[in-house]
Amino acid sequence: MLLDQLQADLADLDTRALRRTRRSLDSPCGPHVRVDGRELLAFCSNDYLGLAADQELVLALQDGALRWGVGSGASHLVSGHYAVHDALEARLATFVGCERALYFSTGYMANAGILPALVGRGDAVFADRLNHASLIDGALLTRADVHRYPHVDLVALERMLASSDARRKLIVTDSVFSMDGDVAPLAGLLALAERFDAWLVVDDAHGFGVLGPQGRGTVAEAALASWRLIYMGTLGKAAGVAGAFVAGHADVIEWLLQRARTYIFTTGAPPAVAQALLKSVDLIEAGDARRSHLAGLIAQLQSELRLRRWQVLPSRTPIQPVVIGDNAETVAVARALWDDGLWVPAIRPPTVPAGSARLRITLSTSHTQHDVTRLAHALNELETRA
Ligand SMILES: *Cc1c(COP(=O)(O)O)cnc(C)c1O
């Protein structure tokens, strides 16, 4: 019975063209990948600085494994915490301008752990409607009342905060929205957090390494500092490795270490990974040339795309979405690009709102100007044919 129902649910995904499949890469992450025996030019990854297959990082990981072995052997609070984890946390805290940082195995786990550690039953969470799924899940785990405000709408948020009589309040936002590429109004959000005595959690998954001076992230770019601001950055995107960190006031970080269940009840990430990440932060800090090449590619794509029906969303980040609208048309365009040797993901509801299906183009500093021209020409051509 249960299995029959599940099989019917799977068949239903097929009827609605919503079943997802994976492509297996047979080469390292980069602009040119081999998939199913074909070479493709890819605009899909979040490897914005081209570090995921960087040789210096490969050597750092190798060196880390020789020094520390492969596994940590236990959770951080038992015996799975190593000196190199401490060194990484200290480096990350200084880099983003906070007192202390805590390293998590993944960004999903960081978000699922931070929110329930800070608020609970009887409290209130205020979340941007377009926040990442991990923040939505983290908010549900708090058991607090969750209020979702219209995307980047400070006026609506202010109204919601003013009418709340919750004991404790927490505002949570992506800094760079992962399907739109736009940047949250962080100064305005912090001003509201101060006025209504709320925490402000900022998820900088797509800003860390890319935005701000030396890639220190969106909070550094906006020059904000406050004990009530809790910064989360991920280390599997621009940093090119894996994991995430939370940074802020030392007492807040100490509390997360005591209470975040996704930190406490999991095996510590391999210390060799922390060693590779120390090198990655060095490369990010010294990466102005990588970032300026990337900024050039973003400007180039925007000037070479000549679309009339399809809408290029206003974004200054490496996430450059082209909204097509209709699900079937979006899938057909992605398919035509694929046949042309270009890999761009089609994003459909429920990941994005109904009627706003899109191509999510991501640029990396590893792309060349020629790569970007090839993509722009292919899209211009497909739009006129459609
Ligand atoms: C990717 C992402 C995460 C999750 O980070 P992982 O390290 O991949 O688990 C969290 N928040 C946002 C906005 C993301 O884009």
The ligand as a MOL file (V3000), in Angstrom:
LIG
                    3D

  0  0  0     0  0            999 V3000
M  V30 BEGIN CTAB
M  V30 COUNTS 15 15 0 0 0
M  V30 BEGIN ATOM
M  V30 1 C 24.1460 26.6490 -1.0380 0
M  V30 2 C 23.4100 27.4350 -0.0030 0
M  V30 3 C 23.3080 26.9780 1.3190 0
M  V30 4 C 23.7590 25.6120 1.7240 0
M  V30 5 O 25.1350 25.5220 1.8170 0
M  V30 6 P 25.8220 24.0890 1.6320 0
M  V30 7 O 27.1860 24.2630 2.2040 0
M  V30 8 O 25.8010 23.8060 0.1880 0
M  V30 9 O 25.0000 23.1030 2.4220 0
M  V30 10 C 22.7180 27.8110 2.2430 0
M  V30 11 N 22.2240 29.0220 1.8980 0
M  V30 12 C 22.2710 29.4810 0.6320 0
M  V30 13 C 21.7090 30.8190 0.3020 0
M  V30 14 C 22.8610 28.6880 -0.3580 0
M  V30 15 O 22.8850 29.1310 -1.6280 0
M  V30 END ATOM
M  V30 BEGIN BOND
M  V30 1 1 1 2
M  V30 2 1 2 3
M  V30 3 2 2 14
M  V30 4 1 3 4
M  V30 5 2 3 10
M  V30 6 1 4 5
M  V30 7 1 5 6
M  V30 8 2 6 7
M  V30 9 1 6 8
M  V30 10 1 6 9
M  V30 11 1 10 11
M  V30 12 2 11 12
M  V30 13 1 12 13
M  V30 14 1 12 14
M  V30 15 1 14 15
M  V30 END BOND
M  V30 END CTAB
M  END
